[in-house]
Amino acid sequence: MADQSQGKAMQVDPELVRQLAVLLDDTNLTEIEIQDGERRIRVARNITARNITVIIRRCRRPGRA
């Protein structure tokens, strides 16, 4: 990402992003954002809802009609 106000590219710490991603997993959060002075980093996960279909089948016991 480029910083439009200064004309400089923002320096991103890949290890920090990895640590934030691990924190998301450990805490079951969907996003986390930190700010250090003018630098702000947001890490988010896309969660899609899934339709789950449960089929319950009754089994006949032996000896019953």
N, C-alpha and C positions, 0 to 999 in steps of 0.2 A: 504494500500500500504506500502510496506517496503522500507526504504531508504537503497539502496544497498551500498552507500559509507560509512555510519556510522554503519550499522548493526542494526539500530533502526527502529521501526515502527513509521511512521509519525502520529502525533496526529491530528485527524480531528475533527473540531468543528461542530457538527450536526446542531446547531442553525445557524451558518454562512451559511452552505449549504442551509438550508431552506430559509434564507433571500435572498440569491442569486437566488434561484428558484422563489421566489415571484417577485424579480426585473426583471427576464426574462419575467414573465407574464405581469407585469405592463408596460414594455417597448416594448413588442413584439419582443424581441431579440431571436436569436436561440442559442447563447452561450455567456458566460461571463467568464473571467479568471482574477483572482487577484493574486498578489504575495506579500508576506510579508517576506522579507529576503530570506531564502532558501526554504520556503514553498510556493507552488503554487497550487491553486485550480481552476479547470475548471469545470463549470457546463454547460451542453449542452442538447438541446432537439432535438430529432429526428423528423424531419418533413417529412412527405411523401406526395407527390402530389396525389391528387385525381382527377379522371376523373369525370367531372360533365356533365351530359346530361340534356339539357333543351328541353322540348317538348312544342311547341307552337301549339295550336289547334285553328283554326278559327271556331268560332261559327256562325251558320247561324242566321240571324235576322228573327224574325217572319214576314211573308208576302213576303219573298224573296225566290226564287227558288234555 
